Amino acid sequence: MSRDSHRNISYFSIHFIVVAAHKIIVMQKCSFFPAEPIVRAELDKMPEGAIFIYCQTGARPEWKNVANKFRTELNLTGVPTLMKYGTTQKLVEGQLFHPELVQMLFADD
């Protein structure tokens, strides 16, 4: 690869949702959070090439620990939280029930 070939690499947005882990999953297709169907329905509105990451904070005691990395490094105050990495843009808990807000977060800058 030539030294100048990296100029052709386009930048892409990274979105991720942080949810609390559940100890017991009753059904294979259950949602981890109530607004999950709304967020999943909007995934096709992400910009081409965007990345979506689904991650868990750990069990409730881990999430509630004030030293939890999601709290200290990402400044999360609640879960679920949908974020656009590298920005301050995020939707927390009840905001995820509004498809129009999820669409705005997924929108290309």
PDB file as gemmi writes it, atoms N, CA and C in Angstrom:
CRYST1    1.000    1.000    1.000  90.00  90.00  90.00 P 1                      
ATOM      1  N   MET A   1       0.848  -1.169   0.000  1.00  0.00           N  
ATOM      2  CA  MET A   1       0.000   0.000   0.000  1.00  0.00           C  
ATOM      3  C   MET A   1       0.894   1.232   0.000  1.00  0.00           C  
ATOM      4  N   SER A   2       0.627   2.136  -0.893  1.00  0.00           N  
ATOM      5  CA  SER A   2       1.455   3.329  -0.975  1.00  0.00           C  
ATOM      6  C   SER A   2       1.143   4.294   0.157  1.00  0.00           C  
ATOM      7  N   ARG A   3       2.049   5.186   0.376  1.00  0.00           N  
ATOM      8  CA  ARG A   3       1.912   6.169   1.444  1.00  0.00           C  
ATOM      9  C   ARG A   3       0.674   7.040   1.268  1.00  0.00           C  
ATOM     10  N   ASP A   4       0.284   7.320   0.030  1.00  0.00           N  
ATOM     11  CA  ASP A   4      -0.866   8.188  -0.232  1.00  0.00           C  
ATOM     12  C   ASP A   4      -2.193   7.442  -0.301  1.00  0.00           C  
ATOM     13  N   SER A   5      -2.165   6.114  -0.286  1.00  0.00           N  
ATOM     14  CA  SER A   5      -3.414   5.374  -0.447  1.00  0.00           C  
ATOM     15  C   SER A   5      -4.361   5.560   0.727  1.00  0.00           C  
ATOM     16  N   HIS A   6      -3.852   5.913   1.899  1.00  0.00           N  
ATOM     17  CA  HIS A   6      -4.735   6.119   3.054  1.00  0.00           C  
ATOM     18  C   HIS A   6      -5.651   7.323   2.861  1.00  0.00           C  
ATOM     19  N   ARG A   7      -5.355   8.187   1.937  1.00  0.00           N  
ATOM     20  CA  ARG A   7      -6.203   9.357   1.685  1.00  0.00           C  
ATOM     21  C   ARG A   7      -7.565   8.958   1.137  1.00  0.00           C  
ATOM     22  N   ASN A   8      -7.658   7.771   0.547  1.00  0.00           N  
ATOM     23  CA  ASN A   8      -8.915   7.307  -0.016  1.00  0.00           C  
ATOM     24  C   ASN A   8      -9.824   6.647   1.015  1.00  0.00           C  
ATOM     25  N   ILE A   9      -9.334   6.461   2.215  1.00  0.00           N  
ATOM     26  CA  ILE A   9     -10.140   5.830   3.255  1.00  0.00           C  
ATOM     27  C   ILE A   9     -11.151   6.846   3.765  1.00  0.00           C  
ATOM     28  N   SER A  10     -12.417   6.491   3.697  1.00  0.00           N  
ATOM     29  CA  SER A  10     -13.444   7.404   4.184  1.00  0.00           C  
ATOM     30  C   SER A  10     -13.694   7.130   5.663  1.00  0.00           C  
ATOM     31  N   TYR A  11     -14.016   8.160   6.375  1.00  0.00           N  
ATOM     32  CA  TYR A  11     -14.313   8.015   7.786  1.00  0.00           C  
ATOM     33  C   TYR A  11     -15.755   7.574   7.952  1.00  0.00           C  
ATOM     34  N   PHE A  12     -16.017   6.809   8.968  1.00  0.00           N  
ATOM     35  CA  PHE A  12     -17.360   6.310   9.203  1.00  0.00           C  
ATOM     36  C   PHE A  12     -17.740   6.574  10.641  1.00  0.00           C  
ATOM     37  N   SER A  13     -19.033   6.605  10.892  1.00  0.00           N  
ATOM     38  CA  SER A  13     -19.493   6.864  12.250  1.00  0.00           C  
ATOM     39  C   SER A  13     -19.687   5.551  12.986  1.00  0.00           C  
ATOM     40  N   ILE A  14     -19.450   5.599  14.274  1.00  0.00           N  
ATOM     41  CA  ILE A  14     -19.631   4.443  15.132  1.00  0.00           C  
ATOM     42  C   ILE A  14     -20.707   4.792  16.149  1.00  0.00           C  
ATOM     43  N   HIS A  15     -21.741   3.977  16.192  1.00  0.00           N  
ATOM     44  CA  HIS A  15     -22.824   4.138  17.158  1.00  0.00           C  
ATOM     45  C   HIS A  15     -22.811   2.924  18.055  1.00  0.00           C  
ATOM     46  N   PHE A  16     -23.078   3.120  19.320  1.00  0.00           N  
ATOM     47  CA  PHE A  16     -23.192   1.956  20.176  1.00  0.00           C  
ATOM     48  C   PHE A  16     -24.236   2.163  21.230  1.00  0.00           C  
ATOM     49  N   ILE A  17     -24.812   1.036  21.634  1.00  0.00           N  
ATOM     50  CA  ILE A  17     -25.802   1.059  22.700  1.00  0.00           C  
ATOM     51  C   ILE A  17     -25.219   0.300  23.869  1.00  0.00           C  
ATOM     52  N   VAL A  18     -25.370   0.880  25.041  1.00  0.00           N  
ATOM     53  CA  VAL A  18     -24.894   0.262  26.268  1.00  0.00           C  
ATOM     54  C   VAL A  18     -26.116  -0.119  27.079  1.00  0.00           C  
ATOM     55  N   VAL A  19     -26.207  -1.387  27.428  1.00  0.00           N  
ATOM     56  CA  VAL A  19     -27.339  -1.886  28.204  1.00  0.00           C  
ATOM     57  C   VAL A  19     -26.822  -2.645  29.410  1.00  0.00           C  
ATOM     58  N   ALA A  20     -27.652  -2.755  30.421  1.00  0.00           N  
ATOM     59  CA  ALA A  20     -27.302  -3.557  31.590  1.00  0.00           C  
ATOM     60  C   ALA A  20     -27.435  -5.028  31.228  1.00  0.00           C  
ATOM     61  N   ALA A  21     -26.571  -5.850  31.771  1.00  0.00           N  
ATOM     62  CA  ALA A  21     -26.631  -7.298  31.525  1.00  0.00           C  
ATOM     63  C   ALA A  21     -27.718  -7.917  32.381  1.00  0.00           C  
ATOM     64  N   HIS A  22     -28.354  -8.937  31.848  1.00  0.00           N  
ATOM     65  CA  HIS A  22     -29.376  -9.672  32.579  1.00  0.00           C  
ATOM     66  C   HIS A  22     -28.825 -11.042  32.928  1.00  0.00           C  
ATOM     67  N   LYS A  23     -29.072 -11.493  34.126  1.00  0.00           N  
ATOM     68  CA  LYS A  23     -28.573 -12.806  34.542  1.00  0.00           C  
ATOM     69  C   LYS A  23     -29.332 -13.934  33.871  1.00  0.00           C  
ATOM     70  N   ILE A  24     -30.628 -13.766  33.657  1.00  0.00           N  
ATOM     71  CA  ILE A  24     -31.445 -14.830  33.093  1.00  0.00           C  
ATOM     72  C   ILE A  24     -32.133 -14.325  31.828  1.00  0.00           C  
ATOM     73  N   ILE A  25     -31.981 -15.059  30.753  1.00  0.00           N  
ATOM     74  CA  ILE A  25     -32.694 -14.751  29.509  1.00  0.00           C  
ATOM     75  C   ILE A  25     -33.774 -15.813  29.372  1.00  0.00           C  
ATOM     76  N   VAL A  26     -35.023 -15.395  29.488  1.00  0.00           N  
ATOM     77  CA  VAL A  26     -36.130 -16.343  29.488  1.00  0.00           C  
ATOM     78  C   VAL A  26     -36.380 -16.892  28.088  1.00  0.00           C  
ATOM     79  N   MET A  27     -36.371 -16.022  27.095  1.00  0.00           N  
ATOM     80  CA  MET A  27     -36.630 -16.445  25.724  1.00  0.00           C  
ATOM     81  C   MET A  27     -35.429 -16.074  24.868  1.00  0.00           C  
ATOM     82  N   GLN A  28     -35.160 -16.867  23.878  1.00  0.00           N  
ATOM     83  CA  GLN A  28     -34.019 -16.627  23.013  1.00  0.00           C  
ATOM     84  C   GLN A  28     -34.123 -15.277  22.295  1.00  0.00           C  
ATOM     85  N   LYS A  29     -35.327 -14.859  21.927  1.00  0.00           N  
ATOM     86  CA  LYS A  29     -35.479 -13.626  21.157  1.00  0.00           C  
ATOM     87  C   LYS A  29     -35.982 -12.466  22.014  1.00  0.00           C  
ATOM     88  N   CYS A  30     -35.772 -12.518  23.309  1.00  0.00           N  
ATOM     89  CA  CYS A  30     -36.274 -11.432  24.152  1.00  0.00           C  
ATOM     90  C   CYS A  30     -35.428 -10.173  23.964  1.00  0.00           C  
ATOM     91  N   SER A  31     -36.010  -9.044  24.247  1.00  0.00           N  
ATOM     92  CA  SER A  31     -35.295  -7.780  24.191  1.00  0.00           C  
ATOM     93  C   SER A  31     -34.566  -7.579  25.505  1.00  0.00           C  
ATOM     94  N   PHE A  32     -33.391  -6.965  25.434  1.00  0.00           N  
ATOM     95  CA  PHE A  32     -32.651  -6.671  26.642  1.00  0.00           C  
ATOM     96  C   PHE A  32     -33.134  -5.389  27.297  1.00  0.00           C  
ATOM     97  N   PHE A  33     -33.817  -4.549  26.540  1.00  0.00           N  
ATOM     98  CA  PHE A  33     -34.392  -3.333  27.094  1.00  0.00           C  
ATOM     99  C   PHE A  33     -35.666  -3.037  26.317  1.00  0.00           C  
ATOM    100  N   PRO A  34     -36.641  -2.405  26.971  1.00  0.00           N  
ATOM    101  CA  PRO A  34     -37.958  -2.227  26.335  1.00  0.00           C  
ATOM    102  C   PRO A  34     -37.944  -1.501  24.993  1.00  0.00           C  
ATOM    103  N   ALA A  35     -37.043  -0.559  24.787  1.00  0.00           N  
ATOM    104  CA  ALA A  35     -37.020   0.211  23.541  1.00  0.00           C  
ATOM    105  C   ALA A  35     -36.193  -0.459  22.447  1.00  0.00           C  
ATOM    106  N   GLU A  36     -35.685  -1.652  22.700  1.00  0.00           N  
ATOM    107  CA  GLU A  36     -34.837  -2.317  21.707  1.00  0.00           C  
ATOM    108  C   GLU A  36     -35.517  -2.471  20.348  1.00  0.00           C  
ATOM    109  N   PRO A  37     -36.794  -2.857  20.263  1.00  0.00           N  
ATOM    110  CA  PRO A  37     -37.424  -2.963  18.936  1.00  0.00           C  
ATOM    111  C   PRO A  37     -37.421  -1.633  18.174  1.00  0.00           C  
ATOM    112  N   ILE A  38     -37.548  -0.530  18.881  1.00  0.00           N  
ATOM    113  CA  ILE A  38     -37.547   0.786  18.227  1.00  0.00           C  
ATOM    114  C   ILE A  38     -36.165   1.087  17.666  1.00  0.00           C  
ATOM    115  N   VAL A  39     -35.136   0.851  18.465  1.00  0.00           N  
ATOM    116  CA  VAL A  39     -33.767   1.107  18.008  1.00  0.00           C  
ATOM    117  C   VAL A  39     -33.434   0.196  16.836  1.00  0.00           C  
ATOM    118  N   ARG A  40     -33.759  -1.073  16.944  1.00  0.00           N  
ATOM    119  CA  ARG A  40     -33.467  -2.017  15.852  1.00  0.00           C  
ATOM    120  C   ARG A  40     -34.190  -1.622  14.562  1.00  0.00           C  
ATOM    121  N   ALA A  41     -35.406  -1.111  14.668  1.00  0.00           N  
ATOM    122  CA  ALA A  41     -36.167  -0.704  13.486  1.00  0.00           C  
ATOM    123  C   ALA A  41     -35.515   0.477  12.773  1.00  0.00           C  
ATOM    124  N   GLU A  42     -34.713   1.251  13.479  1.00  0.00           N  
ATOM    125  CA  GLU A  42     -34.074   2.433  12.889  1.00  0.00           C  
ATOM    126  C   GLU A  42     -32.660   2.156  12.375  1.00  0.00           C  
ATOM    127  N   LEU A  43     -32.139   0.957  12.596  1.00  0.00           N  
ATOM    128  CA  LEU A  43     -30.764   0.657  12.191  1.00  0.00           C  
ATOM    129  C   LEU A  43     -30.530   0.848  10.697  1.00  0.00           C  
ATOM    130  N   ASP A  44     -31.555   0.614   9.895  1.00  0.00           N  
ATOM    131  CA  ASP A  44     -31.380   0.780   8.447  1.00  0.00           C  
ATOM    132  C   ASP A  44     -31.244   2.246   8.037  1.00  0.00           C  
ATOM    133  N   LYS A  45     -31.447   3.145   8.957  1.00  0.00           N  
ATOM    134  CA  LYS A  45     -31.319   4.577   8.659  1.00  0.00           C  
ATOM    135  C   LYS A  45     -29.922   5.106   8.976  1.00  0.00           C  
ATOM    136  N   MET A  46     -29.052   4.218   9.452  1.00  0.00           N  
ATOM    137  CA  MET A  46     -27.671   4.625   9.712  1.00  0.00           C  
ATOM    138  C   MET A  46     -26.974   4.899   8.381  1.00  0.00           C  
ATOM    139  N   PRO A  47     -25.993   5.787   8.386  1.00  0.00           N  
ATOM    140  CA  PRO A  47     -25.262   6.064   7.147  1.00  0.00           C  
ATOM    141  C   PRO A  47     -24.566   4.799   6.632  1.00  0.00           C  
ATOM    142  N   GLU A  48     -24.383   4.731   5.326  1.00  0.00           N  
ATOM    143  CA  GLU A  48     -23.689   3.588   4.743  1.00  0.00           C  
ATOM    144  C   GLU A  48     -22.293   3.481   5.351  1.00  0.00           C  
ATOM    145  N   GLY A  49     -21.939   2.275   5.742  1.00  0.00           N  
ATOM    146  CA  GLY A  49     -20.618   2.046   6.317  1.00  0.00           C  
ATOM    147  C   GLY A  49     -20.530   2.300   7.810  1.00  0.00           C  
ATOM    148  N   ALA A  50     -21.626   2.772   8.420  1.00  0.00           N  
ATOM    149  CA  ALA A  50     -21.607   3.026   9.853  1.00  0.00           C  
ATOM    150  C   ALA A  50     -21.548   1.707  10.611  1.00  0.00           C  
ATOM    151  N   ILE A  51     -21.041   1.759  11.799  1.00  0.00           N  
ATOM    152  CA  ILE A  51     -20.893   0.575  12.639  1.00  0.00           C  
ATOM    153  C   ILE A  51     -21.797   0.712  13.843  1.00  0.00           C  
ATOM    154  N   PHE A  52     -22.474  -0.379  14.200  1.00  0.00           N  
ATOM    155  CA  PHE A  52     -23.334  -0.395  15.390  1.00  0.00           C  
ATOM    156  C   PHE A  52     -22.804  -1.462  16.333  1.00  0.00           C  
ATOM    157  N   ILE A  53     -22.545  -1.079  17.565  1.00  0.00           N  
ATOM    158  CA  ILE A  53     -22.005  -1.992  18.574  1.00  0.00           C  
ATOM    159  C   ILE A  53     -23.005  -2.108  19.711  1.00  0.00           C  
ATOM    160  N   TYR A  54     -23.262  -3.327  20.133  1.00  0.00           N  
ATOM    161  CA  TYR A  54     -24.169  -3.612  21.244  1.00  0.00           C  
ATOM    162  C   TYR A  54     -23.309  -4.114  22.395  1.00  0.00           C  
ATOM    163  N   CYS A  55     -23.249  -3.394  23.496  1.00  0.00           N  
ATOM    164  CA  CYS A  55     -22.407  -3.838  24.608  1.00  0.00           C  
ATOM    165  C   CYS A  55     -23.162  -3.769  25.930  1.00  0.00           C  
ATOM    166  N   GLN A  56     -22.704  -4.579  26.876  1.00  0.00           N  
ATOM    167  CA  GLN A  56     -23.349  -4.666  28.175  1.00  0.00           C  
ATOM    168  C   GLN A  56     -22.422  -4.152  29.268  1.00  0.00           C  
ATOM    169  N   THR A  57     -23.017  -3.526  30.272  1.00  0.00           N  
ATOM    170  CA  THR A  57     -22.243  -2.937  31.370  1.00  0.00           C  
ATOM    171  C   THR A  57     -21.802  -3.961  32.392  1.00  0.00           C  
ATOM    172  N   GLY A  58     -22.408  -5.108  32.374  1.00  0.00           N  
ATOM    173  CA  GLY A  58     -22.180  -6.096  33.418  1.00  0.00           C  
ATOM    174  C   GLY A  58     -23.450  -6.231  34.232  1.00  0.00           C  
ATOM    175  N   ALA A  59     -23.420  -7.110  35.207  1.00  0.00           N  
ATOM    176  CA  ALA A  59     -24.582  -7.315  36.067  1.00  0.00           C  
ATOM    177  C   ALA A  59     -24.856  -6.048  36.884  1.00  0.00           C  
ATOM    178  N   ARG A  60     -26.035  -5.973  37.461  1.00  0.00           N  
ATOM    179  CA  ARG A  60     -26.462  -4.786  38.198  1.00  0.00           C  
ATOM    180  C   ARG A  60     -25.423  -4.286  39.210  1.00  0.00           C  
ATOM    181  N   PRO A  61     -24.820  -5.151  40.036  1.00  0.00           N  
ATOM    182  CA  PRO A  61     -23.819  -4.649  40.983  1.00  0.00           C  
ATOM    183  C   PRO A  61     -22.621  -3.992  40.292  1.00  0.00           C  
ATOM    184  N   GLU A  62     -22.222  -4.539  39.140  1.00  0.00           N  
ATOM    185  CA  GLU A  62     -21.115  -3.938  38.390  1.00  0.00           C  
ATOM    186  C   GLU A  62     -21.503  -2.564  37.864  1.00  0.00           C  
ATOM    187  N   TRP A  63     -22.706  -2.445  37.286  1.00  0.00           N  
ATOM    188  CA  TRP A  63     -23.162  -1.170  36.742  1.00  0.00           C  
ATOM    189  C   TRP A  63     -23.314  -0.136  37.847  1.00  0.00           C  
ATOM    190  N   LYS A  64     -23.833  -0.525  38.988  1.00  0.00           N  
ATOM    191  CA  LYS A  64     -24.071   0.415  40.088  1.00  0.00           C  
ATOM    192  C   LYS A  64     -22.779   0.883  40.761  1.00  0.00           C  
ATOM    193  N   ASN A  65     -21.683   0.181  40.553  1.00  0.00           N  
ATOM    194  CA  ASN A  65     -20.398   0.568  41.123  1.00  0.00           C  
ATOM    195  C   ASN A  65     -19.954   1.895  40.497  1.00  0.00           C  
ATOM    196  N   VAL A  66     -19.661   2.888  41.321  1.00  0.00           N  
ATOM    197  CA  VAL A  66     -19.286   4.214  40.807  1.00  0.00           C  
ATOM    198  C   VAL A  66     -17.966   4.181  40.037  1.00  0.00           C  
ATOM    199  N   ALA A  67     -17.182   3.125  40.198  1.00  0.00           N  
ATOM    200  CA  ALA A  67     -15.916   2.996  39.478  1.00  0.00           C  
ATOM    201  C   ALA A  67     -16.091   2.263  38.147  1.00  0.00           C  
ATOM    202  N   ASN A  68     -17.325   1.909  37.775  1.00  0.00           N  
ATOM    203  CA  ASN A  68     -17.591   1.226  36.511  1.00  0.00           C  
ATOM    204  C   ASN A  68     -17.026   2.057  35.359  1.00  0.00           C  
ATOM    205  N   LYS A  69     -16.304   1.412  34.451  1.00  0.00           N  
ATOM    206  CA  LYS A  69     -15.650   2.113  33.330  1.00  0.00           C  
ATOM    207  C   LYS A  69     -16.628   2.876  32.443  1.00  0.00           C  
ATOM    208  N   PHE A  70     -17.841   2.350  32.291  1.00  0.00           N  
ATOM    209  CA  PHE A  70     -18.839   3.067  31.486  1.00  0.00           C  
ATOM    210  C   PHE A  70     -19.213   4.391  32.157  1.00  0.00           C  
ATOM    211  N   ARG A  71     -19.234   4.402  33.468  1.00  0.00           N  
ATOM    212  CA  ARG A  71     -19.534   5.629  34.209  1.00  0.00           C  
ATOM    213  C   ARG A  71     -18.353   6.595  34.186  1.00  0.00           C  
ATOM    214  N   THR A  72     -17.150   6.056  34.416  1.00  0.00           N  
ATOM    215  CA  THR A  72     -15.985   6.923  34.561  1.00  0.00           C  
ATOM    216  C   THR A  72     -15.401   7.387  33.234  1.00  0.00           C  
ATOM    217  N   GLU A  73     -15.390   6.512  32.229  1.00  0.00           N  
ATOM    218  CA  GLU A  73     -14.744   6.872  30.970  1.00  0.00           C  
ATOM    219  C   GLU A  73     -15.706   7.429  29.926  1.00  0.00           C  
ATOM    220  N   LEU A  74     -16.965   7.006  29.978  1.00  0.00           N  
ATOM    221  CA  LEU A  74     -17.949   7.502  29.006  1.00  0.00           C  
ATOM    222  C   LEU A  74     -18.969   8.429  29.637  1.00  0.00           C  
ATOM    223  N   ASN A  75     -18.854   8.637  30.926  1.00  0.00           N  
ATOM    224  CA  ASN A  75     -19.761   9.520  31.666  1.00  0.00           C  
ATOM    225  C   ASN A  75     -21.231   9.123  31.512  1.00  0.00           C  
ATOM    226  N   LEU A  76     -21.502   7.828  31.494  1.00  0.00           N  
ATOM    227  CA  LEU A  76     -22.884   7.378  31.413  1.00  0.00           C  
ATOM    228  C   LEU A  76     -23.548   7.506  32.777  1.00  0.00           C  
ATOM    229  N   THR A  77     -24.792   7.936  32.749  1.00  0.00           N  
ATOM    230  CA  THR A  77     -25.554   8.081  33.995  1.00  0.00           C  
ATOM    231  C   THR A  77     -26.723   7.113  34.061  1.00  0.00           C  
ATOM    232  N   GLY A  78     -27.051   6.488  32.940  1.00  0.00           N  
ATOM    233  CA  GLY A  78     -28.158   5.551  32.899  1.00  0.00           C  
ATOM    234  C   GLY A  78     -28.011   4.599  31.734  1.00  0.00           C  
ATOM    235  N   VAL A  79     -28.676   3.471  31.857  1.00  0.00           N  
ATOM    236  CA  VAL A  79     -28.702   2.505  30.764  1.00  0.00           C  
ATOM    237  C   VAL A  79     -30.144   2.104  30.526  1.00  0.00           C  
ATOM    238  N   PRO A  80     -30.539   1.900  29.312  1.00  0.00           N  
ATOM    239  CA  PRO A  80     -29.697   1.913  28.123  1.00  0.00           C  
ATOM    240  C   PRO A  80     -29.353   3.337  27.668  1.00  0.00           C  
ATOM    241  N   THR A  81     -28.218   3.446  27.015  1.00  0.00           N  
ATOM    242  CA  THR A  81     -27.778   4.697  26.407  1.00  0.00           C  
ATOM    243  C   THR A  81     -27.309   4.390  24.993  1.00  0.00           C  
ATOM    244  N   LEU A  82     -27.805   5.144  24.033  1.00  0.00           N  
ATOM    245  CA  LEU A  82     -27.379   5.043  22.639  1.00  0.00           C  
ATOM    246  C   LEU A  82     -26.488   6.243  22.371  1.00  0.00           C  
ATOM    247  N   MET A  83     -25.276   5.989  21.898  1.00  0.00           N  
ATOM    248  CA  MET A  83     -24.302   7.070  21.709  1.00  0.00           C  
ATOM    249  C   MET A  83     -23.711   7.052  20.312  1.00  0.00           C  
ATOM    250  N   LYS A  84     -23.278   8.219  19.888  1.00  0.00           N  
ATOM    251  CA  LYS A  84     -22.460   8.333  18.685  1.00  0.00           C  
ATOM    252  C   LYS A  84     -21.042   8.582  19.185  1.00  0.00           C  
ATOM    253  N   TYR A  85     -20.176   7.616  18.952  1.00  0.00           N  
ATOM    254  CA  TYR A  85     -18.819   7.658  19.481  1.00  0.00           C  
ATOM    255  C   TYR A  85     -18.061   8.888  18.992  1.00  0.00           C  
ATOM    256  N   GLY A  86     -17.296   9.476  19.886  1.00  0.00           N  
ATOM    257  CA  GLY A  86     -16.483  10.637  19.547  1.00  0.00           C  
ATOM    258  C   GLY A  86     -17.242  11.946  19.587  1.00  0.00           C  
ATOM    259  N   THR A  87     -18.506  11.898  20.005  1.00  0.00           N  
ATOM    260  CA  THR A  87     -19.317  13.105  20.135  1.00  0.00           C  
ATOM    261  C   THR A  87     -19.982  13.090  21.508  1.00  0.00           C  
ATOM    262  N   THR A  88     -20.692  14.139  21.807  1.00  0.00           N  
ATOM    263  CA  THR A  88     -21.471  14.175  23.046  1.00  0.00           C  
ATOM    264  C   THR A  88     -22.914  13.759  22.801  1.00  0.00           C  
ATOM    265  N   GLN A  89     -23.224  13.358  21.577  1.00  0.00           N  
ATOM    266  CA  GLN A  89     -24.592  12.986  21.215  1.00  0.00           C  
ATOM    267  C   GLN A  89     -24.966  11.650  21.836  1.00  0.00           C  
ATOM    268  N   LYS A  90     -26.057  11.640  22.601  1.00  0.00           N  
ATOM    269  CA  LYS A  90     -26.531  10.395  23.187  1.00  0.00           C  
ATOM    270  C   LYS A  90     -28.001  10.507  23.546  1.00  0.00           C  
ATOM    271  N   LEU A  91     -28.628   9.354  23.577  1.00  0.00           N  
ATOM    272  CA  LEU A  91     -30.016   9.238  24.030  1.00  0.00           C  
ATOM    273  C   LEU A  91     -30.010   8.287  25.215  1.00  0.00           C  
ATOM    274  N   VAL A  92     -30.723   8.660  26.270  1.00  0.00           N  
ATOM    275  CA  VAL A  92     -30.710   7.867  27.493  1.00  0.00           C  
ATOM    276  C   VAL A  92     -32.123   7.413  27.836  1.00  0.00           C  
ATOM    277  N   GLU A  93     -32.223   6.157  28.196  1.00  0.00           N  
ATOM    278  CA  GLU A  93     -33.431   5.532  28.710  1.00  0.00           C  
ATOM    279  C   GLU A  93     -34.685   5.895  27.918  1.00  0.00           C  
ATOM    280  N   GLY A  94     -35.603   6.662  28.472  1.00  0.00           N  
ATOM    281  CA  GLY A  94     -36.896   6.954  27.853  1.00  0.00           C  
ATOM    282  C   GLY A  94     -36.816   7.651  26.508  1.00  0.00           C  
ATOM    283  N   GLN A  95     -35.713   8.338  26.231  1.00  0.00           N  
ATOM    284  CA  GLN A  95     -35.560   9.002  24.933  1.00  0.00           C  
ATOM    285  C   GLN A  95     -35.518   7.996  23.791  1.00  0.00           C  
ATOM    286  N   LEU A  96     -35.151   6.754  24.102  1.00  0.00           N  
ATOM    287  CA  LEU A  96     -35.043   5.721  23.073  1.00  0.00           C  
ATOM    288  C   LEU A  96     -36.403   5.258  22.556  1.00  0.00           C  
ATOM    289  N   PHE A  97     -37.480   5.662  23.198  1.00  0.00           N  
ATOM    290  CA  PHE A  97     -38.827   5.307  22.740  1.00  0.00           C  
ATOM    291  C   PHE A  97     -39.304   6.227  21.618  1.00  0.00           C  
ATOM    292  N   HIS A  98     -38.507   7.205  21.240  1.00  0.00           N  
ATOM    293  CA  HIS A  98     -38.878   8.176  20.207  1.00  0.00           C  
ATOM    294  C   HIS A  98     -38.072   7.910  18.930  1.00  0.00           C  
ATOM    295  N   PRO A  99     -38.682   7.248  17.949  1.00  0.00           N  
ATOM    296  CA  PRO A  99     -37.956   6.910  16.721  1.00  0.00           C  
ATOM    297  C   PRO A  99     -37.304   8.114  16.047  1.00  0.00           C  
ATOM    298  N   GLU A 100     -37.974   9.266  16.118  1.00  0.00           N  
ATOM    299  CA  GLU A 100     -37.408  10.450  15.461  1.00  0.00           C  
ATOM    300  C   GLU A 100     -36.099  10.886  16.112  1.00  0.00           C  
ATOM    301  N   LEU A 101     -35.959  10.686  17.423  1.00  0.00           N  
ATOM    302  CA  LEU A 101     -34.699  11.018  18.098  1.00  0.00           C  
ATOM    303  C   LEU A 101     -33.605  10.025  17.719  1.00  0.00           C  
ATOM    304  N   VAL A 102     -33.961   8.747  17.627  1.00  0.00           N  
ATOM    305  CA  VAL A 102     -33.006   7.732  17.217  1.00  0.00           C  
ATOM    306  C   VAL A 102     -32.531   8.011  15.788  1.00  0.00           C  
ATOM    307  N   GLN A 103     -33.462   8.377  14.898  1.00  0.00           N  
ATOM    308  CA  GLN A 103     -33.096   8.728  13.519  1.00  0.00           C  
ATOM    309  C   GLN A 103     -32.125   9.898  13.487  1.00  0.00           C  
ATOM    310  N   MET A 104     -32.385  10.914  14.296  1.00  0.00           N  
ATOM    311  CA  MET A 104     -31.495  12.094  14.322  1.00  0.00           C  
ATOM    312  C   MET A 104     -30.106  11.706  14.792  1.00  0.00           C  
ATOM    313  N   LEU A 105     -30.027  10.814  15.781  1.00  0.00           N  
ATOM    314  CA  LEU A 105     -28.715  10.393  16.278  1.00  0.00           C  
ATOM    315  C   LEU A 105     -27.961   9.596  15.202  1.00  0.00           C  
ATOM    316  N   PHE A 106     -28.700   8.768  14.457  1.00  0.00           N  
ATOM    317  CA  PHE A 106     -28.067   7.973  13.409  1.00  0.00           C  
ATOM    318  C   PHE A 106     -27.731   8.788  12.170  1.00  0.00           C  
ATOM    319  N   ALA A 107     -28.306   9.956  12.021  1.00  0.00           N  
ATOM    320  CA  ALA A 107     -28.109  10.762  10.818  1.00  0.00           C  
ATOM    321  C   ALA A 107     -26.625  11.083  10.613  1.00  0.00           C  
ATOM    322  N   ASP A 108     -26.221  11.080   9.357  1.00  0.00           N  
ATOM    323  CA  ASP A 108     -24.855  11.426   8.999  1.00  0.00           C  
ATOM    324  C   ASP A 108     -24.657  12.923   9.200  1.00  0.00           C  
ATOM    325  N   ASP A 109     -23.506  13.282   9.734  1.00  0.00           N  
ATOM    326  CA  ASP A 109     -23.217  14.720   9.982  1.00  0.00           C  
ATOM    327  C   ASP A 109     -22.947  15.471   8.719  1.00  0.00           C  
TER     328      ASP A 109                                                      
END                                                                             
